[in-house]
Amino acid sequence: MTNQIATLLAPTWVSPALLLGGVLLLPIILTFCFRRIAVRGHEEAQKIVWAAYRKFGRLILVMTVACWWVIWDWRGRSDLISTVHQRWPAFETPFSWALLFWVPLTVGLGIFLFQCYTVDKAILRLKWTVADTLRQAWWRVVSFVIPLLMVAAGFDSILEGRVRGVVWLFAAGVVAKIGTGFLRRAEGMKFNALKSGELRNRALSLANRMAVTLSRVYVVPAGKGHLTNAYGMSNAIALTDNLGKYLTKAQIDYVIAHELAHVKLKHARKQLLLWITVFSTMVLFLFLFRQRAMPFRPILQFVAMVGPLIALYYCSRRFEYSADREAVDFSDDPETAIRALANLHKFRELPEAHDRFTELFMTHPTFAKRVQAIANGHMLADLVADILEDSGVSVSSGLSP
């Protein structure tokens, strides 16, 4: 059965080594082609074309790792090792197998990410240096690609009945967490704690009224990457220093209330528990039904790679909806909430491009869906359309028929 499924995925006359090479080159070729298409248009058209491609970024990373894993496990390892061993007989060791599995994919996706950041820099007129783009590409690999490879190694061990696979999964989570921290620094995200000032006082006042224990308020410089965002942590919030360029004080208060809602609803802790629950469930299932599942190993590999991410991103989007709802219930001012989102949406440097499929790999709901969720039960559709039009946002981008 396993061989039959593998044959469906790739005909037997296709060399596994050739397939592995194709998996490595496809993201690089696609990025090169979309860059060529994007730079031919005027500035706004460049952003639209590039945004349409960039929305697939996370999906490309996940599917590339999944395809590499399946092909490698099918015949790629034996085929590639045999080819290498013919030229370098001393190379055939367990360590060399691991080297061939990890290094080419890591390098290939590193090149792909470096391309993406380079095009971001050109199209958005960012002041990143080559070192800046290299750092971001590297830490993106460390925070996302390497953990995915560790997940693959972990589930391989579990499918072979070895408990050490659980250690691989735990280590993947640790590496992802550490790598994300360094990625944020590479992106220019520096958390400076406010010790005084109007913004800190307003945040603490809102926290007190929302019954939220808030230990710190951070300000994050927009920097070279033109960051414009806000962040809710376990007992702190952070705001970029350029929000005042786009939002009124009332709208900033809504953004603060939204982040305080994340703190109040303990979304950071729930996210961690969800990670543990999802992977623990999969590990338990594979240990209990390992023998029965083996004939469907290629399918299981795709599910093991993609399934947890889809589930966790879905929950992350639910958290955003609940934080919006909590903030609107507190302020009793849905109009200000919609205007805040509309202003941030309007000044996004890359236009929002999405569809139902790519939304599966998004941590936040689309602008349109957030507006609809806020307006539901609070405002008539005509009034929402007027607000969006007044904010300079296309009505079609905020409301679906």
Secondary structure, 3 states (H helix, E strand, C coil): CHHHHHHHHCCCCCCHHHHHHHHHHHHHHHHHHHHHHHHCCCHHHHHHHHHHHHCCHHHHHHHHHHHHHHHHHHHHHHHHHHHHHHHCHHHCCHHHHHHHHHHHHHHHHHHHHHHHHHHHHHHHCCCCCHHHHHHHHHHHHHHHHHHHHHHHHHHHHHHCCCCHHHHHHHHHHHHHHHHHHHHHHHCCCCCEECCCCHHHHHHHHHHHHCCCCCCEEEEECCCCCCCCCEEECCCEEEEECCHHHHCCHHHHHHHHHHHHHHHHCCHHHHHHHHHHHHHHHHHHHHHHCHHHHHHHHHHHHHHHHHHHHHHHHHHHHHHHHHHHHHHHHHHCCHHHHHHHHHHHHHCCCCCCCCCHHHHCCCCCCCHHHHHHHHHCCCCCHHHHHHHHHHCCCCHHHHCCC
